[in-house]
């Protein structure tokens, strides 16, 4: 399961969505501004309040840009089933 925690006004979040969409990755988006439970979950899994945060089967990448996401995807075994 892939969860993407975003803030709607965050340019890095928009870039993360665009990258995932371009790579045809299936994911669920959680708006942490509109949903306080999602914010609490994001903080619990990442230890911080910055977005975006992606959770791929328990592997966490927090506060990242597109290059970081590409490296995470390439180097992380949790992403293997999601390519």
Secondary structure, DSSP 8 states (H G I E B T S, - for coil): -EEEEE-TT-HHHHHHHHHHHHTT---EEEETTT-HHHHHHHHHHHSSS-S-EEEETTEEEES--HHHHHHHHHH-GGGGGG-
